[in-house]
Amino acid sequence: MNDASIRVALVGYGFAGKTFHAPLIAATPGLTLSLVGSRDAAKVQADHPQAIVIDDPIAAVTDARADLVVIATPNHSHAPLARAALAAGKHVVVDKPFTLDLAEARELAALASQHGRLLSVFQNRRWDSDYLAVKQAIDDGRLGEVVHLESHIDRFRPQVRERWREQAGPGTGVWWDLGPHLADQALQLFGLPERVIASLAVQRDGAAVADWAHVVFEYGRRRVVLHASMLVAGGSPRFIVHGSRGSLIKPRADQQEAQLLAGIVPGADGWGEDDDAQLWHDEHGAVSRVPTPPGDQRRYYMAVRDALRGQGPNPVAPAQAVALMAVLEAAVESAAQGRAVMPALSAQEREAFAQS
């Protein structure tokens, strides 16, 4: 694909489509939000008057006026829509979770390869300030050997909301909502775990699906704890990392979601900046405050653009998406059976993940 603007069809204009995808796409040079698949044309055109609106999702993902299809619909529809888009010769971005199960993930990866199309998963939180701070600290070696990492996304939402993510159905509940972010970041930092141990619970009155998740990845003597909850008033530290030479605490989460909800345009002054310093505890007991690098989730779509132009790799390749799905499924199986589970990946899939 040449340097002409890439025409994007965004299918789904609910929370994810409106809050994340549309603003990030619109703010990425070289991408044009040409078409939106939605049954609420007034809502779309109030924000993006230039976009064509199509109310049939299959028609939207196969429309000839789009080069790249972005799927931001409820989780159960990800695989069927991606399948239709790939068959129509489109490049495809799928919001997380990629699919509902490992079999669907493998099928879509094979289909993308068969058609020679880019297939990527929207793991925007690889470009969050909190994660970038922790990744930098680990890569720099300042912590020494990391033996323990905790990654929390905890909120206080005691009332169950009327939205599909919190209702009974395939791909719903907090693990399928927040687990893909938590687990993907862990895989980026440390690779595939040897075993997964998980506990899921329903804690709020009236909740129909798990709203509490506690998952442990085992890597030899290292432990990575992933936690998400809806009954944590005041929140928890976003990251806690312990190593042989000290510890790091990142108290607050990245602010890009809050900025997007406030209507701040990605790339505007202050975008992605994080004034919440990291707390470093060194081996001698001294505590220091280290500035946090800014985040910028636009970098995901910049990388997709560059990959389509042949100027860089797919930022989240199918091999990574398949590996992540295996880990997510292992956690569900572990919680159901009360035992540690190995991710069900073949040797070939493990090698593809390692090389991606």
N, C-alpha and C positions, 0 to 999 in steps of 0.2 A: 504494500500500500504506500502511495507517495505522500508528500507533505501536505496535500489538500486536507481540509477539515474533515474529520471523521464524523459521519452522521450517526447519532445515537438515538435508539428507541428505548425509553425507560418504561418498563411494564410493571405497574403497581405504583399508586400514589398515596399510600397510607403513610404511617409514621416513618418507615425506613426510606421510602421513595422521596417523600416531601422534605424530610429533615436532613438526610444525609446525601443521597445520590444526586438529586437534582441540583442542589447548590454546588456540590463538588464538581459535577460534570460541567455546569455552566461557568465555573471559575477556572477550568483547565484549558489553556490555549491549545488549539488544535482539535478540540471536541465541540460539537454543536448538538444541543438537545433539540432534535428535530421532531420527535414524535413521543407521545406519552400514551400508554395504554391505561385507561381509567374509565370508570362509569360516572365520574363526577367532572365533567368538562369545565364547569364554572370554577371549581376549585383549582384545577390545573392552570387555566388561562388567566386567572387572577395573579398567579405567580410567574407564568411563562407564556405570555400572550402570543408569542411567535410559534409555539409548538402545535403540531397537529394532534388532535385527541381522537383515539379510536377506542370504542367501548368493548370490543371483543379481544381478549388477550391473545388468542391464537392468530388472529388477523394482525395484531400489533407485532408479534415476534417474527412474522413472516413477511412483513411489508417491504416492498422493494425500495422504499425511500430511506432505509436504515442499513448501515454497515455493521454496527455493533449493537447488540441487544443486551440490555441490563435488566435482570429479573429480580424484582423486589416485592414479590407477591407472598402470600402465606406459604409456609414451608412445604405443605403437601403438594403444591403446584410447581415447585422448582423443577423437578425432573421432567414432567411432561412438557413444560414450556421450553426448557433447554433443549430437549430432544427435538421439538418442532423447529426451533430456531436453527439448530445445527443442520438439520435435514434441509432447511431452506438456504443453506450456505452462509449463515451469519456467524460472526464472531460473537462470543457470549461471555458475559459476566453474571455470576449468580451470587445473590446475597447469601450469607451464612444462615443456617447450616446448608451446605452444598446440596444434600439430598436427605432423604429419610433413613437410608440404610446404605451399607457398604456395597450391596449388589447394584443399586442404582448409581452409586458413585463410579464403580468400575465400568458400568455400561456407558455412561456419559463420557468418561475419559477415552474409551475405545472409539466412541462415535466421533469425538472431536479429532482424534488421530486419523480416522478413516476419511473424514471430509477435509482434513488439512486446515482446520479452523482453530483460532485461539479460544481456549476455554479457561476461565479464571474465576476465582472465588474472592468476594469482597471482604478481605481481612483488613479493614481500615485501621484497626487498633495496633497494627505493627508500626504505625506512625503516630502513636500517642506519646506525649512527653514523658509520662511515668515509665512506660516500657522502654523508651529510648534511654532514659537515665540508667535504668537497671542493666540494660544490655551493654551500655558503655562501661559501666563499672565492672561487669563480669569480664568483658573483653580486655579491659586495661590490666586485669590481674590484681587490682588493688585489694580485693577481698581475699586473695589467695584461692585455695580450693573451696568452691562453694559446696556446702554440705546440706543446706536447708534453704528453701525458698517458699514463701507464702505469697499467693496472689489472690486478693479479695476483690469482689465486686458486691458490696453489701449496701442495701438500701432499707429505708423504712417506709413500707407501703402496706399498712395493716389491712386495708380494704382491697378485696379482689376486684379488679376492674373488668368492665365488659369489653374485652378485646380477645381476639382469637388466641393470642399467645398464652393466656391464662385460663382458657377453657379446655375441657377434655377433647382430645383429638390427636392425630398423629403429628409428631414433631413439636409438641407444645410443652410448656413447663420451663422452669428456670435453667435446667441443664442444657436444653436445646436452644435456649435464648442466649444465655451468657457463657455457657460452657465452651462453645466454639472459639470465643475470644480467649478465654483463659487457657484452654488446651493448646491453641495454635501458638500463643506466645511461648508456652513451655517447650513445645517442639522446636521452635526457632532457637531457643536458648540452649537446649540440651539434647535434642534429637529424640528418637523414639524411646519410650520407657520400656523397661524389661517386664514390669507388671503394673496393673492398675487395680487399686482398691477404692471402692466408692460406697457412699451411703447417700440416699435420697429420701426426703421426707416431705410430707404435707403438714404445714404448721399453722397456717392462718384459717380462722373460721370461714367456712364457705368455699375454701379452695378446692378445686377439682383435680389439680395436677401438682407435682412436686414443686414447692417454692423454696426449698432448702437443698443445697448440694454440697457435699464435702468429698473431694476426690484426691487421692494420693497417687502420684507417679513414683515408682521405684527405679532408681538408677544406681545399682550397687549400694554404696552407703549413703548416697545422696537421696534426699526426699524432697519432692515438690508437692506442696499442698495447694489445691485449687478450691476456693470456697465462694459460694454465692448464696445470699439470703435476702429475704424481704422483711425481716423483723429485727433490724439493727438500727436503733435510734442513735444518731450521732456518727454512724459509720465506723469503719475500721481502717487501719493503715492500708493503703492500696498494695504496697509491697513490703515484705520483710525478708531480708536476705542475710544469712549467716555464713561466714567463711572462716578459713583457718587463720586469717589475718585481721578479721574484724567483721563488723555488721553494717548494714545499710537499712534505713527505714525511709520509705517514700510515703508521707502521710496522706496527701490528697491525690485524687485522680486528675487525669488530663481534663482540660476545660473546653475542648472543642465542641462536644455535644451541647454543653450549656451555651456556648457562643452561637451555635447554629439555631438553637431554640430561641435565643434572644434576637435572631434576625441578623446577626453579624455575617457579612459576606466573607467567604473564605479568601484569604489573602489581604484583607483589610488590615489597617494598623492594629497591632496587638493580637492578630490572629495566631492561635496556637501557643502564645506565650504562657508560661507557668511560673508564677512567683512563689510557689511552694517549694522550698529548698529540700534537698535530700539531707538526712541526718546520718553522718558517718561516725561510727564508734570504732576507734582503732584498737590495736592489740595492747596499747599502753593505757587504755581507759579514757583517752581524750575524745571529746565530741566536737565535730565541726559541721558547719552548714555549707553544702556545696550547691551552687546554682543548678537548676534543672534545664536541660536543653529544650527548645521549643518543639512542639509537635506540628505536623502538617499532613492531614489525611489526603490532601490533594495529590500527594506524591504517589498514592496508589494509582489514581487515574492518569497521572503523567507517565507512570511506568507502563500502563496498558497502552496508552497512545504510542509510546516509543517502541513497544513490542510489535504493534501492528505496522509500524513503519520500518521494521527490521533494524531498529537502533538499540535494542536492549532485550533482556529476557522477560518472559511472563512473570509478573511479580508474585503470583500465587498459582503455580502450575498444577495441572491435574494430579500429578504424583503426590503433591503435598496435600491436596484435598482428599484423596483416597486414604492417605495415612491418617489424617485427622479424623475422618469418619470411622476408621477402625478403632481409634482411641476412644472416641465418643461412645461407640457401641460397647466397647469393653467395659466402660464405666457403668452403663446401664445393666449389662450382664452381671457385673460384680455386685451391684446393689441388689439385684433380684435374687442372686444365689448366695450372697454372703461370703464370698471368697475372692481371692486375687485372680485376675484374668490377664492373659497375654493378648495383646492386640493381634487380631487374626489376619496378618499380612503374609503374603508369600515372600520368599527370598528375593524374587525379582522385584516385587513392590517395595521392599525395604531398600534395595539397592537404588531403585529409581528415586525414592525419597531422598536418600543420602546425596544423590547427584543433582537434585533439583535446586 
